[in-house]
């Protein structure tokens, strides 16, 4: 049956939209501008504010820096001072209210612009394996995503991480080892989680990919071939050593500079805090209820045996919660996937890291959403439309169920921890585990076929 004129017209319009880059990026910029303007209106007229509390923390820290003080004077600022430095324009006080609003919003504009740059880098990576129009279609999953635009325009800095991760992946795929090392070191300083990519990148950078001579097995001496020492020597390549040296030097240099300026507060709030953090508000993780109970047992002004015991128990829980998370994202997934498909491996690593993290908020979803378009073209979710629709529906519904329980708890003041919130968290966790399994199975299947 022939296509109707209306459907043919829609297809032609869609094709022309992605034929050139300008319509896509103008639409993405306009989407963010609309959200920015709406956010200003909502902040001025509604008791429920559009601006994220994190943005107020960032701008308060920038205000302290503008006065020559430490950004850590702002309670709950847990980030590198570089973020506060980037937002110094928000600290300027002017008499004109319009200019004042524009300066305060400048940080959101920076984050929204970072979304666009991340999308451009994403398109460039996609264009290496498909035509430009198709690459833009997949990049639009990020660029025209209302969730991405909302999170950035509310004042979350995750768009900056999207740029860094896309730039890192681009440098690695282009075999620009020095640039990749600089970006990796800076990314881990800026936000800890990109360290998970180091094992996958190192495993991917074998001699064959980096232009060296592949290690040939010594068939005349089987014992030598099986020697662990020889396997180790074969693994240590100039490219891997260069990446490790540059990234570690960059990371340490930035940390030494920040420590020399801000002292132990920098180490405590930027890095050490995350080991024992027990954030339970807006937390999708199954650890949510346990963290809430642990927070009530923290010592305050009393030092009773019960309180100390509770604090010690909570410390153990939050300190070991990262073990399954790191084993999966830093060891098993890189070994299984990186040499077959590095971008998909990085997506799976990030998805596992967020899913198994003891603190899981909606901002963290952007960490893996920026990598999603690189995996989708060869995914089961696109080959089997029903599977893709089911995964999307379950992911959205599971979030909705959690948000309904979270609304009862945080806005209506009702006790919804058990069983409602905990069951919703567990349901969302299981949905994410299933999706992660599909991603790993896709890439693992391709690797098995390639090895035949």
N, C-alpha and C positions, 0 to 999 in steps of 0.2 A: 504494500500500500504506500502510495507516494506521500511525502510530507506535506502538510497543509501550508498555505502561504504564510500564515501567522508564525508557525514554528520555524519555517525557513527564514523569515525575517528576523526572528529572535536570534537564530544561530548566526546569521550574517552580522547582526549588531554586536553580538558577543565576540565574534572573530575580529571585527574591526576595532573593538575596544582594546584587545590585547595585541593588535598588530603593531602599534607604537607604544613606547614606554610612557609617554606623557600623560595619557588619560588615566592610567593606573596610578601613577604617583600623585597626580593632582587629586584624584578621588581619595587616596589614602590620606593626603594632607588635609583635604576638606573634612573628611570624617573626624579627624583629630581636632580640627578647629571648631567644629560643631560641639564636640564634647567639652572642649575647653570653655567655650562661651556658655554652654549650659551649666557647667560646673560653677562658674562665677555667679550665675543667677541662683542656682540652688543654695550655694553657700550664703548668699545674701538674704534668701527668703524662706529657707526651710530649716527646722530644728535638726533634721538629719542632714549632715554635711556631705557634700560630694568629695571634698579633699580628704585624702587618706591621712590618718594620724601619723604615718611614717613621714609624710612630707612636712608636717609641722615639726617633727623631730629634726629632720634635715635642716630646715630653715632656721630653727632655733640654734642648732649647732653652728651654722654659718654666721649667725649674729654674734655668738661668742667669739668666733675666730676674727670677725671684723673689729672686735674690741681688743684684740691681742691676747685673748684667753684661749683655753683649750676647748675643742668641740665636746669633750667628754664632761664639761660642766653641765651639759644638757643630759639629764638622766635618761636612760634607755638608748642613747646614741651608741650603736654597736658596729660602727663602720670605719673604714679608713678615713683619715682626715682629708684625703683628696676629694671625697664627695662633698664635704663641707666647703672646701676651697672652690669647687666648681659652682657652688650655689651662692657665692658671695654677693652677686647682684641682688639677690632677694633680701639682703640685710640693709639695703639703702633706704633711708627714710626721706620721703619728699612730701611736700605739702599738697601737691596736686593728687587727688584720689585716683584718677585714671592712670597716671604714671606709676603711682604706688601699687595699684592692682597689677599693672603690666610687669613691674619689677618682681613682685611676689610670685607671679605666674611664670616668670622666665625659666625657672627650674623645670616646670612641667613642659614648657616648650622644648627645652633641651632633651628631655626624656622622649617626647613625641618625635622629635627630629631623629633621635637615635633609632627609633622604630623604623623610620624610612631608610636610614643608612643600612641597618641590618637586613631589611628587605632587598635592597639593591645588591648587597653582597650575596644574599641568598639566590637572587636571580642569576647572578654571574656564575655561581657554582652550578646551578641547574642547567644553564645554557651550554655547559661543556658536554652534556650527554643528550641534549634534545634541541629542537629549534627554539628560537627566541620567544615566539608567541606562546608556545606550550610552557616554557620556563616561567613566563610572567603569570600564566594561569595558576601554576603551583605556588609561585611567590605570593600571589594574592591571598592565599590561605592565611598568611601572616599579615600582609599589608592591609587587607580589608576586613580583618577579623575584629568585630566589635569588642570582644573581650580584651584583646591586646590593646586596642585604642583606649578603652576605658581605664585599664590598670595604669597605663603610662600617664594619661591626662589627669588621673586622680593624684599623681605625685609619686608613683613607685619608680625606683631607679632601675628596674630590671631591663629596660630597653638598652641601657648602657652595656649590660652584660651580654645582651643579644649581639651588639656590635662586636664586642671583644671575642665572643665565641665564633661568630661567623668569620671574623678576620683571622683568627687562629686557624680555623679549618681551611680557609683559603690559602694561607701561607704554607700549611703542611702539604696540601694537595699540589701546590706549585713547587714543592721541594725547596722552599726558601727557609732554610733551617734557622739562620740567625734571627730573622723576623719572627718565626714561630716561637723560638726560645724567649725573645723579648715579650711577646704577647702572652705567652703562658705564664711567665713570672709575674707580669703586671696583673693579669686576670686573677691569679690566686691571691695576690695582695689585695686587689679591689674587693673580691668576694671569694670566700674560701673554696666553694664547691668545684670550680674548674680544675682543681688538682686531680679529679677523677679521670680526666682525659689523658693525663700523662701516660699511664700504662698502655692505653689503646694506641696512642700515637707512637710510642716507642716500639710496641710490638709490630705495628704496621710498617715502620721505617726499616725494613730489612735491606740487605745489600742489593737485591734485585731491583727493588722499587727506587732506591736512591742512586742507581746508576753504577754501583760497584760490581765486582765480580762475585756471583753467587758462590757460596761455599760448596765445594765439590766433595762428596763422600769418598773416603779412602777405602775402596773395595779390597785392596790388598791387605789391609790391616783392620779387621773388624773390631778388635779390641780398642784400637785408637779411635775408630769412628764412634764407638759407644761411650768414650770417655767423657765424663761430666766436665772436665777441664776444657776439653776441646770444644764441647758444645757452648760453654761459657765464652770462650775466646771467639767463637764464631758469632755469638750474639753481640759482643761488644764491637760496634762499628764506629767509624769516625762521625757519621751523622748523629748517631745516638749519643755519643759523648759530647758532641757540640751542643745538641739540644739540652742535655742535662746541665752542662756547665753554664750556658747562657741563661736558661730559665732560673736556675738556682741563684746565680749571681744577681740577676735582676730582682728576684724576690727578696734576697737578703739585703741588698743595697737599699731598697725602698723601706724595708722594716727598720734598718739601722738609722736611716734618716728620720723616720717618724718617731722612733724611740728616743733619739737625741733631742727632739723638739718637745715631745709630750710625755716621755718617761714611761713608767710601768702602766699607767692608765691606758696607753695605746695597746700594749700586749693583752691586758686583762679584758678590755671591752671589745677589741677587734677580733681576737682569736680565742683566748682561754674561756671567755664567757660561754661560747657555743658548746663546749664540752659538757657543762653542767646546767645549761639553760632548761627551764621547766615551763616555758610558755604554754598556756592551755587555751587562751582565747583565740577564736577564729581558727582553730587547729583541726584539720580534717583527719589527723592521724589517729589510729586505734590507741596510741599512747595517751590520748587527750585526757581521759578520765583519770588515769593513773597519775599524770602530771598534776592535775588539779588536786588530787588527794595529797600528793607529795608536797605541793606548795603550801598546804595548810599545816604541814608538820615542820616547816623550816623554823629554826630557832629565832626568837625575837628578843624579848628582854629576859626571858626565863631560861634556865638551863637544867630543867628537870631531866631525869633519865629517859622518860618517854619521848620528849622532844628531840633529844640528842639521838636516840635510837632511830626515830622516824627520819631525821635528817640524813643519817648515815645510810638508811635504806633507800631514800630517794636518790642520794648521790650514786649508789651502786646502779640503780635502774637507769638513770639518765646517762651514766658514763659507759654502760655496756650496750645501750640500745643501738649504737652505731655499728656494732660488729657485723650482724647479718647484712646491713646496708653496704658496708665497705667491701665485704667479701664478694658480694654479688656485683657491685658496680665497678670495683677496682681490679678484680681478679678474674672471676668466672666469665663475665660478659666480654671483656677485652680478649681473653684467650679464645673464646668461641667465635667471635664475630669480627674483630678488627681487621684481620687480613682479607676477609671476604668483602666487607663493605664498611669502611671507616665511618662515614656519616651516620649510617644506620646503627653502628655500634655505639657512637656517641649519643644518639637518641635513646637507645636502650639503657645505656649507663645513667643518663640523666633521669629517665623515667623511673628506673629502679631506685636511684638515690632519693628522688622526691617521694615516691610511694612508701619507701621504708624509713623515711626520716621521722624522727620523733616529733618534729614540728613541721606541719605541712599546711601552707596557706595558699590561697588562690594566686598570689603573685608568683609563687614558685612554678606554677604551671607554664609560665612563659619560658622557663629555662628549657623545657623540652619542646614547646610548641614552635620555637624558631627553627628547630632541626627537623620537625615533622615533614615539611614539604620535600626534603631530600630523600626521605624513605618511601613516601607514598607512591611514586610512579611505578615501583616494582612490588608493591605490597599486596597481600591477600585482601586487604580492605577495599582496594579498587578493583581487583580481579573478580571478587565476589561481592557484588553490591549489597546483598542482604547482610553479609557479615559486617561490612563497613557501616551500614545504617544501624545495625544492632549494637555495634560497639559504641558509636556516637550516642545513640539513645540511652544506653545503659550508663555511660559516663555522665551525661547530663542529668538523668533522673536520679542517679545516686548522689550527685551534688545537691540536687534540689531537695531530696529527703534530708540530707544533713543540714542544709540551710534552714529548712523549716524547723528542725529541732533547735538549731542555733538561735533562731529568731525567738523561739519560746523562752530560751534561757537568758539571752542577753538583752532583749528588748521588753519582754513581758515579765521577766524576773521569776519565771517558774523553774522548778528543779527538773531538768530534762536530761541529766547525765545518764541515769539508768532507768529503764533500759534503752530509751529512745536514742540519745546522742551516741552512745557506745555502739549500738547496733547499726546506726547509720554510718558511723566511721568504719566499722568492720565491713559493711556492704560496699562502701566506696573503695576500700582497700582491696577487696576480693575482685571487684571489677577491674581495677588497675592491674592486679596480678594477672588476670586473664588476658588483658590487652598486651601486657609485656610478654606473656608467653607466645602470643601470635607473632609479635615482632621478632623475637628470638628464633622462633620456628621458621619464619620466612627466610632470614639470612642464613640460618643453619642449613636449611634445605638447599639453598643455592651453593653453599660451601661444599656440601656433600656431593652434589652433581658435578661441581668443578673438579673435585678430587677423583672422580671416576675415570 
